[in-house]
Amino acid sequence: MKGVLVIHCGAGTWRNVDEGTIKKVMLDALRRGVNSLESGGSVLDAVVEATMSLEDSGVLNAGLGSVPDLRGNISMDAGVMDGWSGRAGAVAAVTYPKNPVLLARKVLELTDHVLLAGSAADELAAKLGLPKHPGPSERVKKRYEEVLKKAFSGDATFRKSLELAQKLGYFDTVGAVALDGEGRLAAAVSTGGVILKFPGRVGDSAIPGAGFFANKYGAAVATGIGETIMMSMLSLRAVSLVSEGFLADTAARLAIQYHTSLYGRDTAGLIVLDYRGNAYGAYNTQAMPWGYAKAGTEEVVISGFKKS
Ligand code: GLY
């Protein structure tokens, strides 16, 4: 076994999307991450490469495709974790980097800290010479105008942004987990957060244990309504179940079942990979496109476009 890479493109309602485009984006990300594993890269390289590919697609809620907040601005969260060392790096509410996941990796590798936030994190990205985010794309600006009109034409207020996102056909966050031939695991996640969020809002993707987690037994990345995922510590829960001996599919299902019992349906999804190479995606939303590829083989599986 030369390694496995698993990705997801976000849990949500996934209405009005071109499935063909998303599948192509997923295949590109899987190929980029697996190429990295096959050419001797670390598991951290693989999950970061795959996540950067998803961030750069511009059609998912992360990196270039990040959704706007109430003021029409974007701010992003991201995190990475290396299961072997148990170290994590994360950034919250950043606006500078085109690839927030790359900045999260720099936090892990260059600092003694786990989480850097806001303008100081942006300053670090600039000092390190990371590529700058061009700001909201025309597509994102157009969507902002449409969404804003809908938000304030009914009874919705800024307190209703989560409900509104669900009505509008939201999808959320991208992420990747990987295992290499030596049995090392890693996780990476990146998001633009929730559409029309209150400026300054930070979600689960910046919080180890909530939006992402990896140890020597498993790795998981969550997606969905961050306000609920932070409370159920969804990724930690799934990896804890794997650490107790459950296979990835059972751990993913049990973690989502627990989450649903607390916060209801249409709130979350996650991908889980165990140290034996089993991969699974579970969700309580309408859909959560996810897939995996095995290094050294042609095996690629894409799933999750339908209700589970
Ligand atoms: N799951 C991403 C967020 O709520 O920010």
Boltz pocket constraint, residues with backbone or C-beta under 6 A from the ligand:
constraints:
  - pocket:
      binder: B
      contacts: [[A, 77], [A, 172], [A, 173], [A, 191], [A, 192], [A, 193], [A, 194], [A, 202], [A, 203], [A, 204], [A, 205], [A, 222], [A, 223], [A, 224], [A, 225], [A, 226], [A, 227]]
      max_distance: 6.0
